[in-house]
Amino acid sequence: MTLLLPLIPARRVTILSLALMAAMPALAADGGIRETCPKSASVVAGAASAASDVPGSGKGLTTIDLVLVTADFTRPGLVAQEPDEHWHEWKLDEVNRLFVERAPKVLSANGLDGRVIVLPATPQGEKPDFSTLEPNRPALVMVPAKYEKWRPKPLSPKAGAVTYALQTMNLGPDMPQPKCQVEIWGGVGMDSTWGLFKTNVVDAEWIDTRLTGALTMMARQGVVKLSGETAARPKD
């Protein structure tokens, strides 16, 4: 089951669907989160989310390493070996540096401890090498999964998005285990709301949004314990 919307009365579906269709370009420009749960896990995930809202409840981790696998996409879909012409323009080559800079601040802002680690890119079709991670340290890993580009409007400049799949590592049998698969994506390129007046690029806010989204989803599944209901952005 893919979690996209809460259940709503059938008579409201048509109106809401039209509203969502109108809003989709803007949502795609900013980014978002996709959570996919087995049917048997949806109730468990919901119960974990409800329990995590109660102060002092839950056994979520307060120490977890944040790990980023370097994205080295060439063309959207990983099909060609040519450099992508928008990679530098949209500042996607800044992701690693900003991750190292912002991740410690995001952890601290949410009452969490942990190391920040960047792993090298992997050859096309191969899995990341996690052998350098310490086996006794729980980790939340962002693995690049997809790079897409499109034109929001005919003849307009291109927009795009990078999608990361979240993966937990080194969780012992006595630790909370994630029940659902989570992907987070960040938009780049032309902003559908502001059109030619704005280009979305990777910056500190872009990174903070991806990290706080990842931590919030892990908290909903009981993996981490936040100091608030959702992950907070750093103040600096």
N, C-alpha and C positions, 0 to 999 in steps of 0.2 A: 504494500500500500504506500503510495506517495502522498505525504501530507502537504497539501497546498492551501486548503481553506477549511474553516470550521463548518460544521453542518449548518445549513440554513433552510428555511421553509421553501418548498418548491416554487411557490408563487413569486418569490423574490429572485429566483435564479436568473431569469431573463434580464431584468434590470441590472443586477449586479454583474452579470457577464458582460453586458455592454459597457458598463463603467470600467471594468477591468481591462477590456480590450482597448479602450481609449487610453488607459494609464500604462499599458504594457511598454511602449517605447521608453517612457520616462523611467520605469522600473528597470528595464534592461540597461539603460544608460548608467544607473547608479550601482546596480548589483543586487544580490539577493542570496537566499539560502534555500536549499532543497533537502528535505528529510524524507528518506524512504525506509519504511518499517515493514517487516513481516506482519501479517495480520495478528499473529499471536503475541507480537511484541508491542503493538500499539497501546494496549491497555496498560501493560507494564510501564512503558515509557511515560504515559500520562500519570500513572500513580507516582512515579519517581519525581515528575515535575511538580505535582501537588505537594509531595512531602518536602521537596527542597524549598518551597515557599514558607515553610514554618521555621521561625528562628530557632537555631540550636538543633534542628533535626537533620537527618541524613548523615551518610558516612563518606561523602565525596572527598576527593583528595584536595589538600591545600598546598601540596608541592608537586609540580608537574613541569617537565621540560617542554619548551616549545621548539619544534624542529621544522625547518623549511627545506624542502627539496628544491634545488634550483630549477627554474623553468628555462628550457633551451629550445623553444619552439622555432621552427623555421617558417613554415607557412601554415595557415589555419588547417587543422586536421592532421598535422604532422606528416604530410604526404610528400613534400618536396624538400630538397636540401638547400634551396636558395635562402639567403637572409630575408627576413620579413621587413618590408620598407617602412612599416609603422612602429617597429619595436622601439627605436630610439625616440621617435617623435612623441610617442605616448608615455615615454619614460619607464617602460617596462624593464629596462636594464637597471633601474634604481630599486627594484623590489628587495633584493638581498640586503643592500646597505640600510634601507629604511627598516626592514624587519629587525636587523640587529640593533638598530637605534631605538625602535618603538616597543618591541616586545617586552623588554624588562620593565618599561613604564606601565604597560598594560597589565602585566602580572601584579606589579606593586599596587596599582590603582584598585585592584580587586582582591586584595588581601592574600595573594598567592605568591609562592616562592618557586624558583626553578631556573634552570639554565636556558640559554638561547643558543641554538645550534643551526648552522646552515650546511646542508649536504650538497655535494656536487651533482650536476645534472647527470642523468643516465642515458645511455644510447637508446635510440628509438626502439620500442617494443620490449625493453628490459625493465625489470623491477628495480627500485632503488636499493642501494647497498646500505643496510642498517648495521653492519658489523662494528662500526665505530661507536655506536651508542652503548652506554653502560647498561648491562642487562638488569641491574637492580634499581634503575631509575625510571619511573613511569614517564611516558612522553606522549604528547599530542603532536602528530605530524601532519603538515600540509603538503600533499603530493599534487603537483600540477597534472590536471587531467585533460583539459581541453582549451584550445585557443580558437575563438571564432571572430569573424568580421562580417559586417553587413552594411547596407545603406538604409538608414532610418526612413529616408524619403528619396524619391527618384532624383537623380543627378546631384544629390547632396554628398558631402564628404562622408567617409566611412566611420562607423562606430565599431566597437568590438568588446570582447570580454574574455577574461582568463578565469577558468574554473579550477578550484582546488578540491580534491577529495580529502576528507579528514580521516586519519587513521590513528588508533591508539596503539602504543607499544609498551611492553613490559608491565602489564597490569597483572599482579598476582591473583591467585584464586580467591583470596579474601578481599579483593578490591572490587569496587563497582565495575561492571562490564557494560559497554554501550550496546543497546539493543537495536539501534537503527543506523543506517548509513547516512552520512551528511556530506553535502557538497556546498561550498560557498563560492560565489563568483563576484568579480569586480568589473565594472564597466570602464571602458576607456574610449577615447575618440570623441566624435561629435555628440554633443548633448542634445537629446531629442526635444527637451523642453525649451532650451535657449538657442537651439539651432547653431547658426554660424557664429554666434556671439560667445560661445563657450566650448572648449575642448576639455574633456575629462582626461586627466593624466594621473599617474601614480605619484602620490605625495604622502605626507604623514597621516592625513585624515583617511586616505584610501586604505593604508595599512591598518590603522586603528579600527576601521570598520570591519575589515576581514577578521581581525583577531578577536574583537569583542563579540562578533557574531559566532565565531567558532567556540569561544568559551561559554557563551550563553547556551548554545545547543548541547554542549557537553554537560553543563549544569542541569539542564532539563532531563538528561538521561541519568543523572546521578553520579557522573564520573568525577566532576570537580565540585567543590563547594565554594560559592561566591560570597562576598560580604554583602551583596545586595540581591535583589530579585533577578536582575539581568546584569551582564558585564558592563562596567562603566569605562568610559574613555578617560585617559589621563588628562589632567588639567593643564599640563604644559606640553 
